[in-house]
Amino acid sequence: MSRTVYVNGEFVAEEQAKISIFDRGFLFADGVYEVTSVLNGKLIDNDAHLVRLHRSLDELDMPAPLSDQEITQVQQKLLELNQIDEGMVYLQITRGAADRDFGFPENPQPSLVLFTQKKTLRESPKAETGLKVILTPDLRWARRDIKTVGLLAPCMAKSQAVRQGADDAWFVEDGYITEGSSNNAFIVKKEGDETVIVTRQLGCEILHGITRRSVMGFAKSAGFKVEERPFSAEEAKQADEAFLTSATTFVLPVVQIDDTPVGDGKPGPVARQLREFYIKEAMALTG
Ligand code: PDD
């Protein structure tokens, strides 16, 4: 059955949806996006996603076509029309159609597109088996804190991982892991009695993950020490555990980095605890 999607003010069947071939999102990747997960038919952490959306828009001097309240109404209507209980809603704003010219047009007419996708989030088999990641050079541009639709380097990295029999790729720059192709990267180290969770500090080098922030909060409340700093590929391979976070994976354990098993090569207790905590809190929010 075809989905109903939203394009510039209209709810239409996906086959009827149209965007100009002159849209700057299509020609220049001149657009930003957000992915919000859905559990029990409710949006998870959507306010934080909208705050980040505005940050991305501001950094690119791009206007928002609708208010946050209107965007949320569209998101909720799409969930209803498509009967989404679990999955995600995707939102994209581009600078719209204009004559092809590198300079930003003076009076842009931004395009807004939203669609839903069903996905099993809670019962992920990968939560039980863990993920294998490969390490690959970070070929992305220098403003990864802006969530743009220019995603070719992550697509190349993920495809390379799959070709090599792995699940995903983590990017390495100057010997240090930045983040995953579409997730934030974490390692766990036992230091005496302490459990230390390490993740790259915020900056232009990584996306400021919404799930990352929530999970760091849970980690602190569970008594773990959280360090935001660069960590090397070598440090990651020698860690006791590793895991990744994103809106569509929540928390998933990483059990192998290139050919090296992480810890005992099985999903570890810290990743498991944080995943359970995240899902419990998210479910509580859905009422
Ligand atoms: N990706 N880093 C990158 C490069 C990402 O693309 C994402 C999310 C994250 C995690 O951010 P958050 O926790 O806010 O989802 C980190 C989304 C899910 C995607 O592109 O589908």
Residues whose N, C-alpha, C, O or C-beta is under 5 A from the ligand:
A	BS01	PDD	V35 E179 G180 S181 S182 N183 N184 L207 H208 G209 I210 T211 R212 T245 S246 A247 T248
